[in-house]
């Protein structure tokens, strides 16, 4: 996969939005967004869908002699670096004693280990291209009592957000066809039930392995305040709550545009400046 071709920048997406719930009695984690310029990047296993960012590995027809020969060679290459070192002939003789169920169990171990590696490597900050999505306001901004952050993508931080790919069902990849991109692709893949989110993802760099990505600590990464260009308040957010949020904006946020969601006469949601 050419990852660059699915970034917000290369797709021409100018703005991305983060929906947030708001509880005026407990603003500890909301306030740090503005005061400390901090965003929360959960690991894949911390997301609300337990099957997210995963794929299944399958084994082909082991009764097919050609496939079985390829699988045997693959299995030998996997174990070759391990101790004790055995010859090809010795391993092939051992291979013939292994049941299909044992092969499947080993395949599951590989899948689980692959997910563990990804789960320790990537943090995920989810955004949407749509600031007036009825379901998003209901699900992620406590029924319009929260707000939506508007980020500019003409920078590396949010311009490198990757588009989520929506599919009918979780991918099943043959163990002989799996490659290094499959784990990364799974981080950017969700089932079609979630397509209404129109999601892009900024990935943080939990182990400082990838140059140019946000570096996170304890699932938090700092962002440049200049990238925050707007706040869209929910239709049910009170004037007092709006004033509390606005009070957290210092001189670094002087260009932030303030808007609120209203219901237009035609029944659609719109943003209006306040």
C-alpha positions in Angstrom: 0.0 0.0 0.0 1.2 3.5 -0.8 0.4 5.1 2.5 1.0 8.7 1.3 -1.8 8.3 -1.3 -4.3 8.0 1.6 -3.2 10.9 3.7 -5.4 13.9 4.3 -3.0 16.2 2.5 -2.7 14.1 -0.7 -6.5 13.6 -0.8 -7.1 17.3 -0.5 -8.8 17.2 2.9 -8.3 20.7 4.3 -9.8 20.2 7.8 -10.4 17.4 10.2 -12.6 17.3 13.3 -12.5 15.8 16.7 -15.7 15.3 18.6 -15.4 15.6 22.4 -17.9 15.1 25.2 -18.0 17.8 27.9 -18.9 17.5 31.6 -18.6 20.9 33.4 -18.2 19.1 36.7 -15.1 17.2 35.5 -13.0 19.1 33.0 -9.5 17.8 34.0 -8.8 15.9 30.7 -10.6 18.4 28.5 -8.7 21.4 29.8 -5.3 19.8 29.2 -6.1 19.9 25.5 -5.9 23.6 25.5 -3.6 24.3 28.5 -0.9 21.7 27.7 -1.6 21.2 24.0 -2.1 17.5 24.6 -4.1 14.9 22.7 -5.0 11.4 23.8 -3.7 8.6 21.6 -5.1 5.2 22.8 -3.5 2.0 21.7 -5.5 -0.2 19.4 -6.6 -2.5 22.2 -8.1 0.5 24.1 -10.6 1.4 21.3 -14.3 0.9 21.8 -14.5 -1.9 19.2 -12.6 -4.9 20.5 -12.2 -6.3 17.0 -10.7 -3.1 15.6 -7.2 -3.0 14.1 -7.1 -6.8 13.8 -7.0 -9.3 11.0 -7.4 -13.1 10.9 -4.8 -15.4 9.4 -5.9 -18.5 7.6 -4.3 -21.6 6.2 -5.0 -22.8 2.7 -6.0 -26.3 1.6 -3.4 -28.6 3.2 -4.6 -31.5 1.0 -3.3 -29.6 -2.0 0.2 -30.9 -2.5 1.6 -27.7 -4.0 0.2 -25.6 -1.2 1.4 -28.0 1.5 4.9 -27.9 0.0 4.9 -24.1 0.1 3.6 -24.2 3.7 6.3 -26.7 4.7 9.0 -24.5 3.3 7.5 -21.4 5.0 7.4 -23.3 8.3 11.0 -24.4 8.0 12.1 -20.8 7.3 10.2 -19.6 10.4 11.9 -22.1 12.7 15.3 -22.1 11.0 16.9 -19.5 13.3 15.7 -21.3 16.5 17.5 -23.7 18.7 18.2 -26.5 18.4 19.3 -26.1 14.7 18.0 -29.0 12.6 18.6 -29.9 9.0 16.0 -29.5 6.2 15.5 -33.2 6.1 15.0 -33.5 9.9 12.5 -30.7 9.9 10.5 -32.0 7.0 10.2 -35.4 8.7 9.0 -33.6 11.9 6.6 -31.5 9.8 4.8 -34.5 8.5 3.8 -35.5 12.1 2.1 -32.1 12.8 -1.7 -32.0 12.7 -3.6 -29.3 10.9 -5.0 -28.2 14.2 -1.5 -27.7 15.5 -0.7 -25.6 12.4 -3.9 -23.5 13.0 -2.9 -23.0 16.6 0.5 -21.8 15.6 -1.1 -19.5 13.0 -3.2 -18.0 15.8 -0.1 -17.4 17.9 1.4 -15.5 15.0 -1.7 -13.4 14.6 -1.9 -12.6 18.3 1.8 -11.7 18.5 1.5 -9.4 15.4 -1.4 -7.6 17.1 0.7 -7.3 20.4 3.5 -5.6 18.5 1.1 -3.2 16.8 -0.6 -2.5 20.0 2.6 -1.4 21.7 3.8 0.6 18.7 0.9 2.8 17.5 -1.3 5.3 19.3 -4.4 6.4 17.4 -6.1 9.8 17.3 -9.3 9.6 15.4 -10.9 12.4 13.5 -13.7 13.0 11.0 -14.1 15.0 7.9 -17.7 15.8 8.9 -18.4 18.4 11.6 -22.2 18.2 11.2 -22.8 14.5 11.5 -25.9 13.7 13.5 -24.7 10.4 14.8 -21.2 11.7 15.7 -22.7 14.5 17.8 -24.9 11.9 19.6 -22.2 9.2 20.1 -19.1 11.3 20.8 -20.2 14.7 22.1 -22.9 13.6 24.6 -25.9 14.6 22.5 -24.7 18.1 21.5 -23.6 19.0 25.1 -19.9 18.7 23.9 -17.9 20.3 21.2 -15.9 19.6 18.1 -12.3 20.7 17.5 -11.4 21.8 14.0 -7.8 21.1 12.9 -5.9 22.5 9.9 -4.2 19.8 7.7 -1.7 22.1 6.0 1.0 20.8 8.4 2.8 17.5 9.0 0.9 16.7 12.2 -2.6 16.5 10.8 -1.7 16.5 7.1 -0.3 13.0 7.6 -3.5 11.7 9.0 -4.4 8.5 7.1 -7.8 7.7 5.7 -9.6 4.8 7.2 -10.6 2.0 4.8 -14.1 0.5 5.4 -14.7 -3.1 4.5 -17.5 -5.7 4.7 -15.8 -7.9 7.2 -12.5 -8.4 9.0 -9.8 -9.5 6.5 -8.6 -13.1 6.4 -5.1 -13.3 5.1 -3.4 -16.5 4.0 -0.3 -17.2 6.2 1.8 -17.6 3.1 0.7 -14.2 1.7 1.0 -12.0 4.8 3.5 -9.1 4.5 4.8 -6.3 6.7 2.1 -3.8 5.5 -0.8 -6.0 6.6 -0.4 -5.1 10.3 -0.2 -1.4 9.4 -3.2 -1.7 7.0 -5.3 -3.2 9.9 -4.7 -0.1 12.0 -6.5 1.9 9.2 -9.3 -0.6 8.5 -12.8 -0.8 10.0 -16.0 -2.6 9.0 -18.7 -0.8 7.1 -20.9 -0.3 10.1 -18.5 2.5 11.1 -18.4 4.3 7.8 -20.6 7.1 8.9 -17.6 8.4 10.9 -15.7 9.3 7.7 -12.6 8.7 9.8 -8.9 9.7 9.4 -6.3 8.7 11.9 -3.2 10.4 13.2 -0.8 7.8 14.4 1.6 8.5 17.3 5.0 6.9 17.7 5.0 5.1 21.1 8.5 3.7 20.7 10.1 6.5 18.7 10.7 4.2 15.8 9.2 6.3 13.0 10.6 9.7 12.1 8.2 12.6 11.8 5.2 11.1 13.8 4.1 12.6 17.1 5.9 11.0 20.0 3.6 9.9 22.8 4.2 9.2 26.5 1.4 7.6 28.6 -0.9 7.8 25.5 -0.5 11.6 25.3 1.2 13.6 22.6 1.6 17.3 22.2 0.3 19.2 19.2 1.2 22.6 17.7 -1.5 25.1 18.9 -1.5 26.8 15.5 -3.1 23.7 14.0 -6.3 24.3 16.0 -8.3 26.7 13.9 -11.8 26.3 15.2 -14.2 25.0 17.9 -17.7 24.0 17.0 -20.0 23.9 20.1 -22.9 21.5 20.3 -26.5 22.9 20.0 -27.1 22.0 23.7 -23.9 23.5 25.1 -24.8 26.3 27.5 -23.3 29.8 27.4 -21.5 29.2 30.7 -19.9 26.0 29.4 -18.9 27.7 26.2 -17.3 30.5 28.2 -15.4 28.0 30.3 -13.8 26.5 27.2 -13.1 29.9 25.6 -11.4 30.8 28.9 -8.8 28.2 28.2 -7.7 29.8 25.0 -4.5 31.8 25.4 -2.7 34.0 22.8 -1.5 30.9 20.9 -5.2 30.3 19.9 -6.1 33.9 18.9 -7.1 32.8 15.4 -9.5 30.0 16.6 -12.9 30.6 15.1 -15.9 29.9 17.4 -19.0 28.4 15.9 -22.1 26.6 17.1 -24.4 23.9 15.6 -27.9 25.1 14.7 -30.8 23.3 13.0 -31.6 24.9 9.6 -35.2 25.3 8.3 -34.6 22.5 5.9 -33.9 20.1 8.8 -30.1 19.9 8.3 -27.4 20.8 10.7 -25.3 23.9 10.1 -22.4 25.8 11.8 -22.9 29.4 12.6 -20.3 31.8 14.1 -20.8 33.1 17.6 
